[in-house]
Amino acid sequence: MDQIQKHLLEQVAGLHEIPAGAYNIRANGESIGRSTTANIDIVTKEDKQGIDIYVKPGTKKESLHIPVIMSQSGLTEMVYNDFHIGEDCDVTIVAGCGIHNGGDAASKHDGIHSFFVGKNSRVKYVEKHYGSGEGKGERIMNPVTIVQMDENSYLEMETVQIKGVDSTKRHTEATLADGAKLVITERLMTHGSQYAESSFNVDLNGADSSANLISRAVAKDDSKQLFLAKINGNNRCAGHSECDAIIMDNAKISAIPEITANHLDAALIHEAAIGKIAGEQLIKLMTLGLTEAEAEAQIVNGFLR
């Protein structure tokens, strides 16, 4: 890998070197490195671009890295990755996509990730998006995540997009069985004329299933954001969605939460708050010697942390 690709890899996966455990590193449309373990197997799909990941039942405290990096301007790809998590597992999966575009043609990565989480398993999934490059070509990412959770399983998703992505539509669908728990935390910042759309559709089908969707977003300059969250309570369950956003300059943000109770014992809550940085916060930091711009940056960084 060249220095640009190494930088992208560091930004989206926190990798400074080849990771321990299982991994599949994809660069400019091709796999450039792969490793499996006794408990985690990675198989190339034969009918379309992508991989199947198989985690054996009982696998504990193992990790999987599957970052995608693109440094070739004008490249467009669609990738399908399926995660088959056996019963009684405890694993961490680090994904993410970084695009460096130094040309005039748009670079685009679309990915569909499907998770099948077995009974009593725990999965932490981290997905970071990052864009760089001085070219006029757009950096476009459209991730789709489809989740099927078996009884008493747990999935924690952390999605982060802080810089450099011109356009993104992020969609997540989840179906939960008895006792399953889903926690999603999104951190998102847009600037310039960027556009970001996040949508969630969660079906709480199982008794005592639960979902907690949390979005922290900052929109600057002339950027636009749309947050859509739909939770369907189809059994005795608990669901919560929250969008908390800071708006700056000439940006626009829309938050549209929706909750539907189809069962007497479905307990559902939604919250949405959009506002500018409070003046007293700026003044307090400026009295400590920060400029207004520095104070704004401190507040935004703390909000997205």
C-alpha positions in Angstrom: 0.0 0.0 0.0 1.1 3.6 -0.7 1.0 6.4 1.9 -2.5 7.5 0.9 -3.9 4.0 1.4 -2.1 3.6 4.7 -3.6 6.9 5.9 -7.1 5.8 4.9 -6.7 2.5 6.6 -5.6 4.3 9.8 -8.6 6.6 9.7 -11.4 4.0 9.1 -10.0 1.0 11.0 -7.3 2.4 13.4 -4.7 0.2 11.8 -1.0 1.1 11.6 0.0 -2.4 10.6 -1.6 -5.8 9.7 -4.0 -6.7 12.5 -4.0 -9.8 14.6 -6.9 -12.2 14.1 -9.0 -12.5 11.0 -9.1 -9.8 8.4 -10.0 -8.9 4.8 -8.6 -5.7 3.4 -10.1 -4.4 0.2 -8.4 -1.7 -1.9 -9.6 -0.2 -5.2 -12.0 -3.0 -5.9 -9.7 -5.9 -5.0 -8.8 -7.9 -1.9 -5.2 -7.1 -1.0 -4.9 -9.1 2.2 -6.8 -11.9 4.0 -6.3 -14.0 7.1 -8.6 -16.5 8.8 -8.5 -18.2 12.2 -9.6 -21.5 13.6 -12.9 -19.9 14.5 -13.5 -17.3 11.9 -13.5 -18.2 8.2 -13.8 -15.7 5.2 -15.0 -17.0 1.9 -15.2 -15.1 -1.4 -18.7 -15.0 -2.9 -18.9 -16.7 -6.3 -22.0 -14.9 -7.7 -21.2 -11.3 -6.8 -18.6 -9.0 -5.2 -18.2 -9.6 -1.5 -17.5 -12.2 1.2 -19.2 -14.6 3.6 -17.9 -14.5 7.2 -18.5 -17.6 9.3 -18.0 -17.4 13.1 -18.1 -20.8 14.8 -20.4 -21.2 17.8 -18.7 -20.6 21.1 -16.1 -18.2 19.7 -15.0 -15.7 22.4 -12.9 -12.5 22.5 -11.9 -12.6 18.8 -11.9 -9.8 16.3 -12.4 -9.3 12.6 -11.3 -6.4 10.5 -12.8 -5.8 7.0 -11.9 -2.2 5.9 -12.4 -0.9 2.4 -10.2 1.8 0.9 -10.4 3.6 -2.4 -7.7 5.9 -3.9 -8.6 5.6 -7.6 -10.7 8.4 -8.9 -13.9 7.4 -10.8 -14.1 3.9 -9.2 -17.6 2.6 -8.5 -18.4 -0.6 -6.7 -21.1 -2.6 -4.9 -20.1 -5.1 -2.3 -22.1 -7.7 -0.4 -20.8 -9.0 2.9 -22.7 -11.6 5.0 -21.9 -12.3 8.6 -23.0 -15.6 10.0 -22.5 -15.5 13.8 -22.9 -18.8 15.6 -24.5 -19.3 19.0 -22.8 -18.2 22.2 -20.2 -16.0 20.6 -18.5 -12.8 21.7 -16.8 -11.0 18.8 -15.8 -7.5 17.6 -16.0 -6.5 14.0 -14.3 -3.4 12.6 -15.4 -2.3 9.2 -15.3 1.1 7.5 -14.7 2.8 4.2 -12.2 5.5 3.2 -12.1 7.3 -0.1 -9.4 9.5 -1.4 -10.4 11.3 -4.6 -7.8 13.5 -6.2 -9.6 13.6 -9.6 -12.7 15.0 -11.3 -14.8 11.8 -11.5 -17.0 10.6 -8.6 -15.8 7.7 -6.5 -18.6 5.6 -5.0 -18.7 2.6 -2.6 -22.0 0.9 -1.9 -22.0 -1.9 0.6 -24.8 -4.2 1.9 -23.9 -6.0 5.1 -26.2 -8.7 6.4 -25.9 -10.0 10.0 -27.3 -13.2 11.3 -26.6 -13.2 15.0 -27.1 -16.5 16.8 -28.7 -17.2 20.2 -26.9 -15.7 23.2 -24.2 -14.1 21.1 -22.7 -10.7 21.6 -21.4 -8.6 18.7 -19.8 -5.2 18.6 -19.7 -3.7 15.2 -17.7 -0.5 14.4 -18.1 1.3 11.0 -16.3 4.5 10.2 -16.5 6.5 7.0 -13.9 9.0 5.9 -13.1 11.0 2.7 -10.0 13.0 1.6 -8.5 14.5 -1.6 -8.5 17.8 -3.3 -10.1 16.7 -6.5 -13.5 17.9 -7.7 -14.9 14.4 -7.9 -17.4 13.5 -5.2 -16.8 10.9 -2.5 -20.0 8.9 -2.2 -20.8 6.1 0.3 -24.2 4.3 0.7 -24.1 1.6 3.3 -27.0 -0.8 4.0 -27.1 -2.9 7.1 -29.6 -5.8 7.5 -29.8 -7.4 10.9 -31.5 -10.6 12.0 -31.1 -11.3 15.8 -31.9 -14.6 17.4 -33.1 -15.1 21.0 -31.1 -13.3 23.7 -28.5 -12.0 21.3 -26.9 -8.5 21.7 -25.6 -6.2 18.9 -23.9 -2.9 19.5 -23.3 -0.8 16.4 -21.1 2.3 16.4 -21.2 4.3 13.2 -19.0 7.4 12.6 -18.7 9.9 9.8 -16.9 13.0 10.6 -15.1 14.3 7.5 -14.9 14.3 3.8 -17.9 12.4 2.5 -19.9 14.4 0.0 -23.0 12.3 -0.2 -24.2 9.3 1.9 -27.4 7.4 2.4 -27.2 5.1 5.4 -30.0 2.6 5.9 -30.4 0.0 8.7 -33.0 -2.7 9.0 -33.3 -5.0 12.1 -35.6 -7.8 13.2 -35.3 -8.9 16.8 -36.4 -12.2 18.5 -37.2 -12.9 22.1 -34.8 -11.1 24.5 -32.6 -9.7 21.8 -31.1 -6.2 22.3 -29.9 -3.7 19.7 -27.9 -0.6 20.5 -26.9 1.8 17.7 -24.9 5.0 18.3 -24.3 7.3 15.3 -21.9 10.3 15.2 -22.1 12.4 12.1 -20.8 15.7 10.9 -21.3 17.4 7.5 -19.8 20.6 6.0 -19.7 22.5 2.7 -22.5 21.3 0.5 -22.5 17.7 1.8 -25.7 15.6 2.2 -26.2 12.8 4.7 -29.3 10.7 5.2 -29.7 8.1 8.0 -32.7 5.8 8.2 -33.6 3.0 10.6 -36.4 0.5 10.5 -36.5 -1.8 13.5 -39.1 -4.6 14.1 -39.3 -5.7 17.8 -41.0 -9.0 17.2 -39.8 -10.9 20.2 -41.0 -10.8 23.8 -38.7 -8.6 25.9 -36.7 -7.4 22.9 -35.3 -3.9 23.0 -33.7 -1.2 20.7 -31.9 2.0 21.5 -31.1 4.3 18.6 -29.0 7.4 19.3 -27.8 9.9 16.8 -25.4 12.9 17.5 -25.1 15.1 14.5 -23.5 18.5 13.5 -24.3 20.3 10.2 -22.1 23.2 9.1 -21.9 25.6 6.1 -24.6 24.7 3.5 -24.8 21.0 4.3 -28.1 19.1 4.7 -29.0 16.1 6.9 -32.1 13.9 7.2 -32.7 11.5 10.1 -35.4 8.9 9.9 -36.1 6.4 12.7 -39.0 3.9 12.7 -39.5 1.4 15.5 -42.3 -1.1 15.4 -43.2 -2.7 18.8 -44.9 -6.0 17.8 -44.6 -7.7 21.2 -43.8 -6.9 24.8 -40.7 -4.8 24.2 -38.9 -1.5 24.8 -37.8 0.9 22.1 -36.1 4.3 22.2 -34.9 6.6 19.4 -33.1 9.9 20.0 -31.7 12.5 17.6 -29.7 15.4 19.1 -28.2 17.8 16.5 -26.3 21.1 16.3 -27.0 23.3 13.4 -24.5 26.0 12.2 -24.2 28.6 9.5 -26.8 27.9 6.6 -27.2 24.2 7.2 -30.5 22.3 7.3 -31.4 19.3 9.4 -34.6 17.3 9.5 -35.4 14.7 12.1 -38.4 12.4 11.6 -38.8 9.8 14.3 -41.7 7.3 14.2 -42.9 4.7 16.7 -45.7 2.3 16.2 -47.1 0.1 19.0 -48.8 -3.1 17.8 -48.9 -4.7 21.2 -50.4 -3.6 24.5 -47.1 -4.0 26.3 -44.9 -2.2 23.8 -43.1 0.7 25.5 -41.7 3.1 22.9 -40.2 6.6 23.2 -38.8 9.0 20.7 -36.9 12.2 21.2 -35.5 14.8 18.8 -33.7 18.1 19.5 -32.1 20.5 17.0 -30.5 23.8 17.9 -27.5 26.1 17.7 -24.6 26.3 20.1 -25.7 28.2 23.2 -24.2 31.7 23.5 -23.3 31.1 27.2 -21.2 28.1 26.2 -19.2 30.2 23.8 -18.7 33.0 26.3 -17.6 30.7 29.0 -14.9 29.1 26.9 -13.8 32.5 25.4 -13.3 33.9 28.9 -10.7 31.1 29.3 -8.7 32.5 26.4 -10.1 30.7 23.4 -11.2 32.4 20.2 -14.8 32.0 19.1 -13.7 29.5 16.4 -11.7 27.5 18.9 -14.6 27.6 21.4 -17.0 26.3 18.7 -14.5 23.5 17.8 -14.2 22.4 21.4 -18.0 22.3 21.8 -18.5 20.3 18.6 -15.7 17.8 19.5 -17.2 17.3 22.9 -20.7 16.8 21.5 -19.6 14.2 19.0 -17.3 12.3 21.4 
